[in-house]
Amino acid sequence: QVQLVESGGGSVQTGGSLRLSCVLSGSAVGGLSRRCMGWFRQAPGKEREGVAAVDSDDTTYYADSVKVRFTISKDIAKNTLYLQMNSLQPEDAAVYYCAATSPWFSGQCGTDSATYTFWGQGTQVTVSS
């Protein structure tokens, strides 16, 4: 059973930075290296939206709203996905979720939530002005 556990959320002031982490465990067939991995967020009263994604050959995808400010990366040896968030704005406040595809997924990765099979429980990010 694949498990994704996020950490690193918290409260920062506008312009601050946070780094989110997501550890994948429980997979008998490959870790991060064979999957699309993504970060999503959901603010109160809004739909879940894709923030960033990275595929098996390290191609990255970003929502326009976070390009330049956010960076997705992964450490294969640690089975850990990261999201470095800089210049945080109040509109970035949300619960952030880590997600992974099946290792057999062969389509294009991206920030469409329908692509992803496994989800973490989320970590809260609060940005005060």
C-alpha positions in Angstrom: 0.0 0.0 0.0 1.6 3.3 -1.1 1.7 6.0 1.5 2.5 9.7 1.0 3.3 11.8 4.0 3.7 15.5 3.7 5.5 17.8 6.1 6.9 21.3 6.1 3.8 23.4 6.2 3.4 26.3 8.5 2.7 30.0 8.9 4.8 32.7 7.2 4.5 36.3 6.4 4.1 37.6 2.8 7.4 37.3 1.0 8.5 34.4 3.1 9.6 30.9 2.1 8.7 27.3 3.0 9.9 23.9 1.8 7.4 21.1 1.7 8.5 17.5 1.8 6.6 14.3 0.8 7.9 10.9 1.6 6.7 7.9 -0.5 6.7 4.5 1.3 5.1 1.1 0.9 5.8 0.7 -2.8 7.1 -2.7 -4.0 7.4 -1.5 -7.5 9.8 1.5 -7.9 9.7 4.7 -5.9 9.6 8.2 -7.2 11.8 7.3 -10.2 9.1 5.5 -12.1 6.2 7.8 -11.3 4.7 11.2 -12.0 4.8 13.2 -8.8 2.9 16.3 -8.1 1.9 19.0 -5.7 -1.7 20.3 -5.5 -3.4 22.8 -3.2 -6.9 23.5 -2.0 -7.9 26.7 -0.4 -11.2 27.0 1.5 -14.2 27.3 -0.8 -12.0 26.6 -3.9 -11.4 23.6 -6.0 -8.1 21.6 -5.8 -5.6 23.0 -8.2 -2.3 21.6 -9.6 0.7 23.5 -8.5 3.7 21.6 -9.9 4.7 18.2 -11.2 7.7 16.2 -12.2 7.9 13.1 -14.3 10.3 10.2 -14.4 12.8 12.0 -16.6 12.7 15.1 -14.5 10.6 17.2 -16.8 8.8 19.7 -14.6 5.4 21.4 -15.0 4.2 24.5 -13.1 1.0 26.4 -12.8 1.4 29.9 -14.2 0.7 31.4 -10.8 3.7 29.8 -9.2 6.3 29.8 -12.0 9.6 31.4 -11.0 8.6 31.4 -7.3 8.1 27.6 -6.7 10.5 24.8 -7.5 9.7 21.1 -7.5 12.4 18.5 -7.0 13.0 14.9 -5.9 15.6 12.8 -4.1 15.3 9.3 -5.5 17.5 7.8 -2.8 15.3 9.2 -0.1 12.0 8.6 -1.9 11.2 12.2 -1.1 9.5 14.9 -3.2 10.1 18.6 -2.4 8.4 21.9 -3.1 10.5 25.0 -2.5 8.1 28.0 -2.2 9.6 31.5 -2.3 8.0 34.9 -2.3 4.8 33.5 -0.8 1.7 35.5 -1.1 -1.7 35.4 0.8 -3.2 33.7 -2.3 -0.8 30.8 -1.8 -2.4 29.9 1.5 -4.0 26.4 1.2 -3.7 22.8 2.2 -1.0 21.4 0.0 -1.2 17.8 -1.1 1.4 15.4 -2.6 0.3 13.0 -5.2 1.8 10.1 -7.2 0.8 8.1 -10.2 1.0 4.3 -10.6 4.5 3.2 -11.7 2.9 1.8 -14.8 1.4 5.1 -15.8 2.6 5.9 -19.3 0.8 9.2 -20.2 2.1 12.7 -19.9 2.5 14.0 -16.4 1.2 17.4 -15.6 -1.0 19.1 -13.1 -4.3 17.5 -13.8 -5.5 15.7 -10.6 -7.1 13.0 -12.6 -3.7 11.7 -13.6 -2.8 10.8 -10.0 -3.8 7.7 -8.1 -2.2 8.1 -4.6 -2.6 11.1 -2.3 -1.2 12.3 0.9 -3.2 13.8 3.8 -2.0 17.4 3.2 -0.1 20.0 5.0 -1.4 23.5 5.8 0.3 26.6 4.5 -0.8 30.0 5.9 0.5 33.3 4.6 -0.2 36.5 6.6 0.0 40.0 5.1 
